[in-house]
């Protein structure tokens, strides 16, 4: 984990220009009312006053994010070394409870989802666990990392390999 953090620090300096960041509204509700939350590795985070979404603002450009996901050493280390070593404990401690919480929310609201899209699908563990609980739900994901997108495809998950902001259709498959 320490090696991943060090690679992330270096990649932040390489891929993210601190001078060309833009203040953005809340990505969930588009409110422009938010409060500073914290700073981490040179990035500032805000919490929306209206919906409590936590997000980065000011934010680097989309092209900087694209280059990071495809070319950074930390992304490659995460995909090839770190995450595979912790995938199963994360499945049990994070992804299974997250699926259960979402399904309970849907049930309480009277919702019966037919499709599920995971933005930042990673290795596809969330979608795998959702499919186990709801086999009829059609699953798909958006994942910008080529290594992680391929891992999802190997599991039979339909993936759009791009950043969420450019996910306008499925032509890029």
matplotlib code that plots the C-alpha trace (Angstrom):
import matplotlib.pyplot as plt

x = [0.0, 2.9, 4.3, 0.9, 0.7, 4.2, 3.4, 0.2, 2.0, 4.5, 1.7, -0.2, 2.8, 3.3, -0.3, -2.2, -1.3, -2.2, -2.6, -5.3, -8.0, -11.7, -14.2, -17.2, -20.8, -21.8, -21.7, -24.8, -27.3, -25.4, -25.7, -23.1, -23.4, -20.7, -18.2, -14.6, -14.2, -10.4, -7.3, -5.4, -2.2, -2.6, -6.3, -9.1, -12.5, -15.8, -19.1, -22.4, -24.6, -27.7, -27.1, -23.9, -22.0, -18.2, -16.3, -13.1, -13.1, -11.3, -10.8, -8.1, -9.2, -10.7, -7.7, -5.4, -7.6, -7.6, -3.8, -3.6, -5.8, -4.1, -0.4, 0.2, 2.4, 0.0, -2.9, -0.9, 0.4, -3.2, -4.5, -1.6, -0.3, -2.2, -5.9, -5.5, -3.8, -6.8, -9.7, -11.3, -11.2, -12.6, -15.4, -16.5, -16.0, -17.0, -18.7, -21.1, -22.4, -22.7, -24.8, -27.0, -27.5, -28.5, -30.9, -32.5, -32.8, -34.5, -36.9, -37.8, -38.6, -40.5, -37.9, -37.1, -34.0, -33.6, -30.2, -27.2, -24.3, -21.1, -19.1, -15.5, -16.2, -12.6, -12.4, -16.1, -16.6, -19.6, -21.3, -20.5, -22.0, -25.1, -25.5, -25.3, -28.2, -30.2, -29.4, -31.9, -30.4, -28.4, -25.0, -22.5, -19.8, -17.7, -14.0, -11.2, -8.2, -7.4, -6.2, -9.3, -11.7, -10.1, -10.5, -14.2, -14.5, -12.9, -15.7, -18.3, -19.2, -20.1, -17.7, -17.3, -13.6, -13.6, -14.1, -17.7, -17.8, -17.3, -19.6, -22.3, -22.8, -21.4, -19.7, -16.2, -16.4]
y = [0.0, 2.4, 1.7, 2.6, 5.8, 6.8, 6.1, 8.1, 11.1, 11.0, 10.5, 13.5, 15.7, 14.3, 14.1, 16.9, 20.5, 22.5, 25.8, 24.8, 23.4, 24.5, 25.0, 22.8, 22.5, 19.3, 16.5, 14.9, 17.7, 20.6, 22.9, 25.5, 25.6, 23.5, 23.7, 22.7, 19.2, 18.4, 18.3, 15.2, 14.8, 18.3, 17.9, 19.8, 18.2, 19.8, 18.6, 19.7, 21.6, 20.4, 16.6, 15.9, 14.5, 14.6, 15.7, 17.2, 20.9, 22.7, 19.8, 19.0, 18.7, 15.6, 15.1, 15.0, 12.3, 10.3, 10.3, 9.4, 6.3, 5.0, 5.9, 6.3, 3.9, 4.0, 2.9, 0.0, -0.9, -0.8, -3.1, -5.6, -5.8, -4.1, -4.8, -8.5, -9.1, -7.6, -8.4, -11.1, -9.3, -6.2, -8.4, -9.5, -6.3, -3.7, -5.0, -7.5, -5.1, -2.3, -4.5, -5.5, -1.9, -0.8, -3.8, -2.9, 0.8, -0.4, -2.7, 0.1, 2.4, -0.3, -0.3, -3.4, -2.5, -4.3, -2.8, -1.7, 0.5, 0.7, 3.9, 3.1, -0.7, -1.6, -5.4, -5.8, -7.2, -5.0, -6.1, -9.8, -9.6, -7.8, -10.4, -13.2, -11.5, -10.4, -12.7, -11.1, -7.6, -6.7, -5.4, -3.1, -0.8, 2.2, 1.8, 4.1, 1.8, -0.6, -3.2, -3.1, -2.9, -6.0, -7.8, -7.0, -8.2, -11.5, -11.9, -11.3, -7.8, -5.4, -2.4, 1.0, 1.8, 5.6, 8.1, 8.7, 12.2, 10.8, 7.8, 9.0, 5.7, 2.1, 2.6, 2.7, -1.0]
z = [0.0, 0.8, -2.7, -4.2, -2.3, -3.3, -7.0, -6.7, -5.3, -8.1, -10.7, -9.3, -10.0, -13.5, -14.8, -12.9, -13.5, -10.4, -12.4, -14.8, -12.5, -12.8, -10.1, -10.8, -9.4, -7.6, -10.1, -8.5, -8.2, -10.0, -6.9, -6.7, -2.9, -1.3, 1.6, 1.6, 3.0, 3.0, 0.9, -0.1, -2.2, -3.7, -4.5, -2.8, -2.0, -1.3, 0.1, -1.5, 1.0, -0.8, -1.3, 0.7, -2.3, -1.8, -4.9, -6.2, -6.9, -8.4, -10.8, -13.4, -17.1, -18.5, -20.8, -17.7, -16.1, -19.4, -19.6, -15.9, -16.2, -19.3, -18.6, -14.8, -12.9, -9.9, -12.0, -13.4, -9.9, -8.6, -11.4, -11.6, -8.0, -5.2, -6.0, -6.9, -3.5, -1.7, -4.0, -2.0, 1.4, -0.4, -2.0, 1.5, 3.5, 0.9, -2.3, -0.8, 1.9, -0.7, -3.0, 0.0, 1.0, -2.6, -2.9, 0.4, -0.7, -4.0, -2.1, 0.3, -2.6, -4.6, -7.3, -9.4, -11.5, -14.8, -15.5, -13.5, -14.6, -12.5, -13.2, -12.4, -12.5, -11.7, -11.7, -11.8, -8.4, -7.5, -10.7, -10.1, -6.6, -7.8, -10.5, -7.9, -5.9, -9.0, -11.9, -14.2, -13.9, -17.0, -15.9, -17.6, -16.6, -17.5, -16.8, -18.2, -17.3, -20.2, -17.7, -15.6, -18.5, -19.9, -16.5, -16.7, -20.2, -19.2, -16.7, -19.4, -18.2, -21.0, -20.6, -22.1, -21.9, -21.3, -18.6, -17.5, -18.9, -22.4, -22.1, -24.5, -26.3, -26.7, -30.1, -28.4, -27.3]

ax = plt.figure().add_subplot(projection="3d")
ax.plot(x, y, z, "-o")
ax.set_aspect("equal")
plt.show()
